[in-house]
Amino acid sequence: MAKKEQEIHETENIPWKAVERYPGVYEKVLNEDPETGSVTRLLRFDPGTVFNEVLRHDFYEEIYVLSGTLIDMGKNLTLKAGYYGYRHPGMEHGPYSSPDGMMTLEIRNYEK
């Protein structure tokens, strides 16, 4: 199964939901495939958000920073609007802080 087909539409009415285990982090799911876990979402960090966990996933992850700044404290790298990344499963990233908040477009894909 794939993500559902959607005509271009307004996303203002899609609610922001708190991301479990990460205070100050919220997601707006734009599309998903419940069978595979693949998802397209906006991810938002409140100003001052910090989490000290190194992350590894079992999926491919594509991110594009839309606004604000996100500091990858493990890599000593400051991500700003216009930054892009593509991670393979198992790639380490984080911990993170966001002094002024930020928003990314994130695409998770379990398929090769």
Long-range contacts (C-beta under 8 A, 24 or more apart in sequence): 1-33, 1-35, 1-36, 2-33, 3-31, 3-32, 3-33, 3-38, 3-39, 3-40, 4-31, 4-33, 6-31, 11-42, 16-44, 19-43, 22-49, 22-51, 23-49, 23-51, 24-48, 24-49, 25-49, 25-51, 36-110, 36-111, 37-108, 37-110, 38-108, 38-109, 38-110, 38-111, 39-106, 39-107, 39-108, 40-105, 40-106, 40-107, 40-108, 41-105, 41-106, 41-108, 42-66, 42-103, 42-104, 42-105, 42-106, 43-103, 43-104, 43-106, 44-101, 44-102, 44-103, 45-70, 45-96, 45-98, 45-101, 45-102, 45-103, 46-98, 46-101, 47-98, 47-99, 47-100, 47-101, 48-98, 48-99, 48-101, 49-96, 49-97, 49-98, 49-101, 50-95, 50-96, 50-97, 50-98, 51-94, 51-95, 51-96, 51-97, 52-95, 53-94, 53-95, 54-92, 54-93, 54-94, 54-95, 55-92, 55-93, 55-94, 56-90, 56-91, 56-92, 57-87, 57-89, 57-90, 57-91, 57-108, 58-89, 58-90, 58-110, 59-89, 59-108, 59-109, 59-110, 60-86, 60-87, 60-88, 60-89, 60-108, 60-109, 60-110, 61-85, 61-86, 61-87, 61-106, 61-107, 61-108, 61-109, 62-86, 62-87, 62-106, 62-107, 62-108, 62-109, 63-87, 63-104, 63-105, 63-106, 63-107, 64-104, 64-105, 65-102, 65-103, 65-104, 66-102, 66-103, 66-104, 66-105, 67-101, 67-102, 67-103, 68-98, 68-100, 68-101, 68-102, 68-103, 69-98, 69-99, 69-100, 69-102, 70-96, 70-97, 70-98, 70-102, 70-104, 71-96, 71-97, 71-98, 71-99, 72-96, 73-97
